[in-house]
Amino acid sequence: MIKFCVPIAAIALWVGGTAAQADTPRTAPSPSGIGIQAPALFRIARADLVPLLILGVFGIAAVQGTYYTNVSLVGVGLAILLQYLAPTLVVAWEALVERRRPRPIETAALLCATAGVALLVLADHAAVARANPLGVGIGLASAVFFAFYILYAKRLLARLSPWTVLFYGFLVAALFWMIFEPPARIAGAHYRADLWGLFVVIALASALVPFALFYAGLARLPASRAGIVALLEPIVAIGSAALFLHEGLSASQSLGAALILLGVGLASRAHGGAG
């Protein structure tokens, strides 16, 4: 049903809007306040500890780290294009490993949305000019980590609450990054108040809120369709760049946005027909 796609679309609106402003690695906050309100949600079995550790390190932390590192190397547009090869990897995994062949409408949705992302990004010749082997390599790694994150989170959401997965995933990711960027070092950098404000905005609007919305949608949608709907993010990212950075939107980029919307619409229709 289309209503199940709304949380996934919301992540695209949140993350895409902040992507145009991001030029530093984001910090993963721990939603501990939620734990105070509903402690029963965060009681986990011992068997869930290792899976949540894996998700936090190789899912959340790895996706964030590779994406923001690549933004600094090749810019937002190309970083998004490379990372959003992930839905194709998810569909391939489902077909080859889980023996779930995509329906024709799902294949059409994936092709439309991926082609749309390519048109959005490749129309920006400056973004293409910034491509370099290291950036492309990290971008492809980001796609692999993102695909793993979608598939692995989907498995955990089959038995755990989205809030449980969110809490422990972010807790593990935060502790992981503290190894490389200790809090004392951050405090010793004496960042200005406006930069701290930017860090908070990125942490909330580009991490905590969209991940919560993504989990809510992923719990109800197949992994492949959730990934396709999340491809709305590049539209918002490019649109935000046009709004905040005064970058124009070319005809090919407009066509790309239309293809993404068509792909997301087909993915929503596919889920409705399956239900």
C-alpha positions as CSV (number, residue, x, y, z in Angstrom):
1,M,0.0,0.0,0.0
2,I,1.1,3.6,-0.7
3,K,0.8,4.5,3.0
4,F,3.7,2.1,3.8
5,C,5.9,4.0,1.3
6,V,5.3,7.3,3.2
7,P,8.0,6.8,5.9
8,I,10.5,5.8,3.2
9,A,9.7,8.8,1.2
10,A,10.0,10.9,4.3
11,I,13.6,9.8,4.8
12,A,14.4,11.0,1.3
13,L,12.9,14.4,2.2
14,W,15.0,14.7,5.4
15,V,18.3,13.3,4.1
16,G,18.1,15.0,0.7
17,G,17.4,18.4,2.3
18,T,20.5,18.1,4.5
19,A,22.8,16.6,1.9
20,A,23.3,19.9,0.1
21,Q,24.6,21.4,3.4
22,A,26.8,18.6,4.5
23,D,30.6,18.8,4.1
24,T,31.7,17.2,7.4
25,P,31.2,13.6,8.8
26,R,28.0,13.4,10.8
27,T,27.7,12.2,14.4
28,A,25.2,9.5,15.3
29,P,23.2,10.5,18.3
30,S,21.8,7.9,20.7
31,P,18.0,8.3,21.1
32,S,18.2,7.5,24.9
33,G,15.2,9.6,25.7
34,I,13.0,7.1,23.9
35,G,14.4,4.4,26.2
36,I,13.2,6.3,29.3
37,Q,9.7,6.5,28.0
38,A,9.4,2.9,26.9
39,P,12.1,0.7,28.5
40,A,10.3,-2.5,27.5
41,L,11.1,-1.9,23.9
42,F,14.8,-2.1,24.5
43,R,15.0,-5.4,26.4
44,I,16.8,-7.7,24.0
45,A,17.7,-11.4,24.0
46,R,21.4,-12.3,24.3
47,A,21.1,-13.8,20.8
48,D,20.3,-10.3,19.4
49,L,23.5,-8.7,20.7
50,V,25.8,-9.8,17.9
51,P,23.3,-9.0,15.1
52,L,22.8,-5.5,16.5
53,L,26.6,-5.0,16.8
54,I,26.9,-6.1,13.1
55,L,24.2,-3.7,12.0
56,G,25.6,-0.8,14.0
57,V,29.2,-1.2,12.7
58,F,28.8,-2.5,9.1
59,G,25.4,-0.9,8.5
60,I,24.9,2.5,10.1
61,A,28.5,3.5,10.9
62,A,29.9,2.2,7.6
63,V,27.1,3.8,5.5
64,Q,27.6,7.2,7.1
65,G,31.4,7.0,7.1
66,T,31.8,6.1,3.5
67,Y,29.1,8.5,2.3
68,Y,30.4,11.5,4.0
69,T,34.0,10.7,3.2
70,N,33.0,10.5,-0.4
71,V,31.1,13.8,-0.3
72,S,34.5,15.4,0.7
73,L,36.2,13.7,-2.3
74,V,33.7,13.9,-5.2
75,G,30.9,16.1,-4.0
76,V,27.3,15.4,-3.0
77,G,25.9,14.5,-6.5
78,L,28.3,11.8,-7.5
79,A,28.4,10.4,-3.9
80,I,24.6,10.0,-4.0
81,L,24.7,8.4,-7.5
82,L,27.3,5.8,-6.4
83,Q,25.6,5.1,-3.0
84,Y,22.2,4.7,-4.7
85,L,23.4,1.8,-6.7
86,A,22.4,-0.1,-3.5
87,P,18.8,-0.8,-4.6
88,T,20.1,-2.6,-7.7
89,L,22.4,-4.7,-5.4
90,V,19.4,-5.5,-3.1
91,V,17.3,-6.7,-6.1
92,A,20.2,-8.8,-7.3
93,W,20.7,-10.4,-3.9
94,E,17.0,-11.2,-3.6
95,A,17.0,-12.8,-7.1
96,L,20.3,-14.7,-6.8
97,V,20.4,-15.7,-3.1
98,E,16.8,-15.6,-1.9
99,R,15.5,-16.9,-5.2
100,R,12.9,-14.1,-5.4
101,R,12.7,-13.0,-9.0
102,P,11.6,-9.4,-9.3
103,R,8.2,-8.8,-11.0
104,P,8.3,-6.8,-14.3
105,I,6.8,-3.8,-12.6
106,E,9.5,-3.9,-9.9
107,T,12.2,-4.1,-12.6
108,A,10.7,-1.2,-14.4
109,A,10.6,0.8,-11.2
110,L,14.2,0.1,-10.5
111,L,15.4,1.0,-14.0
112,C,13.4,4.2,-14.1
113,A,14.5,5.4,-10.7
114,T,18.2,4.5,-11.2
115,A,18.2,6.1,-14.7
116,G,16.6,9.2,-13.1
117,V,19.4,9.5,-10.5
118,A,22.0,9.1,-13.2
119,L,20.4,11.9,-15.3
120,L,20.2,14.2,-12.2
121,V,23.8,13.8,-11.4
122,L,25.6,13.3,-14.7
123,A,24.0,16.5,-16.1
124,D,26.2,18.3,-13.6
125,H,29.6,18.4,-15.5
126,A,31.4,19.8,-12.5
127,A,30.3,16.7,-10.5
128,V,31.6,14.4,-13.2
129,A,34.9,16.3,-13.4
130,R,35.5,15.6,-9.7
131,A,35.4,11.9,-10.1
132,N,38.6,10.1,-9.1
133,P,39.5,6.5,-8.5
134,L,39.6,6.8,-4.7
135,G,36.2,8.5,-4.6
136,V,34.6,6.0,-7.0
137,G,36.0,3.1,-5.0
138,I,34.6,4.5,-1.7
139,G,31.3,5.3,-3.4
140,L,31.0,1.7,-4.6
141,A,31.8,0.5,-1.1
142,S,29.1,2.9,0.2
143,A,26.6,1.2,-2.1
144,V,27.6,-2.3,-0.8
145,F,27.3,-1.2,2.8
146,F,23.9,0.5,2.1
147,A,22.6,-2.6,0.4
148,F,23.8,-4.7,3.4
149,Y,22.2,-2.3,5.8
150,I,18.8,-2.5,4.1
151,L,18.8,-6.3,3.9
152,Y,20.2,-6.9,7.4
153,A,17.9,-4.4,9.0
154,K,15.0,-6.0,7.3
155,R,15.9,-9.3,8.9
156,L,16.2,-7.8,12.4
157,L,12.9,-5.9,12.0
158,A,11.1,-9.2,11.5
159,R,11.6,-9.9,15.2
160,L,12.5,-6.6,16.8
161,S,10.7,-3.2,17.1
162,P,12.0,-0.5,14.8
163,W,12.7,1.6,17.9
164,T,14.8,-1.2,19.4
165,V,16.8,-1.6,16.2
166,L,17.2,2.2,16.0
167,F,18.4,2.6,19.5
168,Y,21.0,-0.1,19.6
169,G,22.1,0.5,16.0
170,F,22.9,4.1,16.8
171,L,24.4,3.3,20.1
172,V,26.8,0.9,18.5
173,A,27.6,3.3,15.7
174,A,28.3,6.1,18.1
175,L,30.6,4.0,20.3
176,F,32.4,2.7,17.1
177,W,33.1,6.3,15.9
178,M,34.3,7.3,19.4
179,I,37.3,5.0,18.8
180,F,38.4,7.1,15.9
181,E,37.1,10.5,17.1
182,P,37.2,10.6,20.9
183,P,34.8,13.1,22.5
184,A,37.8,14.7,24.2
185,R,39.4,15.5,20.8
186,I,36.1,17.0,19.6
187,A,35.8,19.1,22.7
188,G,39.4,20.2,22.4
189,A,38.8,21.5,18.8
190,H,36.8,24.4,20.3
191,Y,34.3,24.6,17.5
192,R,32.2,27.7,17.2
193,A,28.6,27.8,18.5
194,D,27.2,28.0,15.0
195,L,29.2,24.8,13.9
196,W,27.8,23.0,16.9
197,G,24.3,24.0,15.8
198,L,25.1,22.6,12.3
199,F,26.3,19.4,13.9
200,V,23.0,19.0,15.8
201,V,21.0,19.7,12.7
202,I,22.9,17.2,10.6
203,A,22.7,14.6,13.4
204,L,18.9,15.0,13.8
205,A,17.7,15.8,10.3
206,S,20.2,13.7,8.4
207,A,20.5,10.7,10.8
208,L,18.1,10.1,13.7
209,V,14.8,11.2,12.2
210,P,15.3,9.7,8.7
211,F,16.6,6.4,10.1
212,A,13.6,6.1,12.3
213,L,11.3,6.8,9.4
214,F,13.2,4.3,7.2
215,Y,12.8,1.6,9.8
216,A,9.1,2.2,10.0
217,G,8.7,1.8,6.3
218,L,11.2,-1.1,6.0
219,A,9.3,-3.1,8.6
220,R,6.3,-3.0,6.2
221,L,7.9,-3.1,2.7
222,P,10.1,-5.6,1.0
223,A,13.7,-4.5,1.1
224,S,14.0,-3.9,-2.7
225,R,10.9,-1.6,-2.8
226,A,12.1,0.3,0.3
227,G,15.4,1.0,-1.5
228,I,13.6,2.2,-4.6
229,V,11.4,4.6,-2.8
230,A,14.4,6.0,-0.9
231,L,15.7,7.0,-4.3
232,L,13.6,10.1,-3.9
233,E,16.5,11.5,-1.9
234,P,18.5,12.7,-4.9
235,I,15.6,14.8,-6.1
236,V,15.5,16.6,-2.8
237,A,19.3,16.9,-2.7
238,I,19.4,18.5,-6.2
239,G,16.4,20.7,-5.4
240,S,18.0,21.8,-2.1
241,A,21.2,22.7,-4.0
242,A,19.1,24.7,-6.4
243,L,17.3,26.5,-3.6
244,F,20.2,27.1,-1.1
245,L,23.2,27.2,-3.5
246,H,21.3,28.8,-6.4
247,E,22.2,26.0,-8.8
248,G,20.0,25.8,-11.9
249,L,18.0,22.7,-12.8
250,S,18.6,21.6,-16.4
251,A,16.2,19.9,-18.8
252,S,17.9,16.5,-18.3
253,Q,17.8,16.9,-14.6
254,S,14.1,17.6,-14.7
255,L,13.7,14.5,-16.8
256,G,15.7,12.6,-14.2
257,A,13.5,13.8,-11.4
258,A,10.4,12.7,-13.4
259,L,11.9,9.2,-14.0
260,I,12.6,8.9,-10.3
261,L,9.0,9.8,-9.4
262,L,7.8,7.3,-12.0
263,G,10.0,4.6,-10.5
264,V,8.8,5.3,-7.0
265,G,5.2,5.3,-8.2
266,L,5.7,2.0,-9.9
267,A,7.3,0.6,-6.7
268,S,4.3,1.7,-4.7
269,R,1.9,0.2,-7.2
270,A,3.8,-3.0,-7.1
271,H,3.5,-3.3,-3.4
272,G,-0.2,-2.5,-3.6
273,G,-0.8,-5.2,-6.2
274,A,1.2,-7.7,-4.1
275,G,-0.9,-6.9,-1.0
